[in-house]
């Protein structure tokens, strides 16, 4: 890997890990719960309707709310870093 691609991958990884908590909060997944009127509230409503009134444990909404409330786990941070590194690496070609 050339130096420019390596730097872009590292920057993408660091940026993704730094931005993920802010992105969750902006979507409405906060430490106090799902914010009323937010995109997260819309997702929760749709999930509850689809599941007969409740949000299923382990669903996308449940996992995102957990991350919004408690922060990203090591696994989630690693996943965000991997995606960010890939995006940074791909961006280095343009």
C-alpha positions in Angstrom: 0.0 0.0 0.0 1.4 3.4 -0.9 1.8 6.1 1.8 -1.1 8.2 0.6 -3.5 5.3 0.7 -2.2 4.3 4.2 -2.7 7.8 5.5 -6.2 8.0 4.0 -7.1 4.6 5.6 -5.9 5.7 9.0 -7.6 9.0 8.8 -10.8 7.4 7.7 -10.7 4.9 10.6 -10.0 7.6 13.2 -12.7 9.8 11.7 -15.3 7.1 11.7 -14.7 6.2 15.3 -14.8 9.9 16.4 -17.9 10.7 14.4 -20.0 7.6 15.2 -21.3 8.8 18.7 -22.2 12.2 17.3 -24.0 10.6 14.3 -26.0 8.4 16.7 -27.0 11.4 18.8 -27.9 13.4 15.7 -30.2 10.6 14.6 -31.9 10.6 18.0 -30.2 7.7 19.8 -29.2 9.6 23.0 -28.1 8.6 26.5 -31.5 9.6 27.8 -33.3 7.4 25.3 -34.8 7.9 21.9 -35.5 11.6 21.2 -39.1 12.4 20.4 -39.7 13.4 16.7 -36.3 12.1 15.6 -35.3 9.7 12.9 -34.7 7.2 15.7 -38.3 7.6 16.9 -39.5 6.9 13.4 -37.4 3.8 13.3 -38.6 2.6 16.7 -42.3 3.2 15.7 -41.8 1.2 12.5 -40.0 -1.6 14.4 -42.7 -1.8 17.0 -45.5 -1.9 14.5 -43.7 -4.7 12.6 -43.2 -6.7 15.7 -46.7 -6.4 17.2 -46.1 -3.6 19.6 -42.6 -4.1 20.9 -39.0 -3.6 19.6 -37.3 -7.0 19.4 -34.1 -7.5 21.4 -31.1 -7.5 19.1 -32.9 -5.5 16.3 -31.2 -2.6 14.6 -33.1 -0.1 16.7 -32.2 -1.9 19.9 -28.5 -2.1 19.0 -28.3 1.5 18.0 -30.1 2.7 21.1 -27.7 0.6 23.3 -24.8 2.3 21.5 -26.4 5.7 21.9 -27.0 5.2 25.6 -23.8 3.4 26.7 -21.3 4.3 23.9 -19.8 2.0 21.3 -18.5 -1.3 22.4 -15.0 -2.4 21.3 -16.5 -4.5 18.6 -18.7 -1.6 17.3 -15.6 0.7 17.4 -13.6 -1.8 15.4 -16.4 -2.1 12.9 -16.7 1.6 12.5 -12.9 1.9 12.1 -13.0 -0.8 9.4 -15.6 0.9 7.4 -13.9 4.3 7.8 -10.6 2.8 6.8 -12.2 1.3 3.7 -13.8 4.5 2.8 -10.6 6.5 3.3 -8.6 4.0 1.2 -11.2 4.1 -1.6 -11.2 7.9 -1.5 -7.4 8.0 -1.9 -8.0 6.8 -5.5 -9.9 10.0 -6.5 
